[in-house]
């Protein structure tokens, strides 16, 4: 196990600049066990980082031990429409594979730059009206936690609206997930269709981490939007629950998060983040 200090803008899709004091590449279960022991010896918390698609770093200097998912990438047919997929596999890669094999899948995630592990951890999917989440196809997960390897059925993973057992269990790392992807016939390519839709409805050219809030008040977000029109970080013009960012300074995003939280507190309204905030 190697512990490195890195300064980079590549760990979050907000592209903010940070100094990371403790970065460990997890290539095996042994790496994970050693990393957890190291964090415990230093009284530090851990955070498992996939592709950083829903991660916001709240400070310039990050002391949290970053467990970077570098596990082997694979997609393995397991019979009876079942497929075991590595947590490090990119979701778009999985969806291209499913299309080529004539299989159903969560093609509404084709524009999401997440790894399978991250998508499972946050139960990635559409809004409440669309209702298509990755858990629809999920059967079981193999993960490491508390020094043990655990095999869990989807019913044990507390899957909810864009959250799961792993949403706040940052000391766990998913090894692989097993899905059922039934055979189907396609009239058109669902991957390219979703990408075309995303280009029209989402600000993909500007750094962002997708949906920021899972519970919120639209009127209060509209109010906050007006306060940040001239800020380097601002509410996306295409999706109010996205923050678009044109600065490497994380503090512009932090101001938005704090103002939105304060407005909801004053109005006694529920406010929950969907992004994962790391110090």
C-alpha angles and dihedrals in degrees: 000000000000124000115203138183112225136180110202148139093212102084095076130040088228084073093221119160119248143162112232113200098188119035119161125181109222108212098153144011089263090058089052094050092049092047092053091050090050092050092049092049090054094040090239131142124236133227125193110220122199114167095327093239095142100026128115120186109211101196137047092234114044116204096175113111105250111213102200111205105235097151118142113283116233147147112203125185108225101185132259092056091304123135129185111212128189117243089233094059113110113243094229089054091052092049093050088052092050092050091050090051095046095246134146116244147148094289090164085079094060092108095047113102093209133126119241090251092054093045091052093045092056096032088235119212148105131312125288092271094050091044098186111135131166089248088072088077099030119110105168145344134218113209145159121238136151092004094305138099110234131195111203134178118229090253089065096052100076093233112193140152101323093330141084144169087292097053093096101011094098094166091068128085124197113227099187143336129220117217137182110228109177122209117265142164122244125214090190139002108282092194095058091040091056092046090051090050091048093051089056099042105030135058095237095157094061121070110263142142098224120240112016101187132041095184121033148122115261094209090053091049089051089052092050091046090063091055095057104041092117097038123110085236114049145152112285114254090221101044123025094204092058126085115213115205131200098170135079088216111098093203094079090063091044091058091056093048092050095047092048091049092048093050091052092048092051091048093043090237127145117256124180128172121230093189116080112243117211130187 
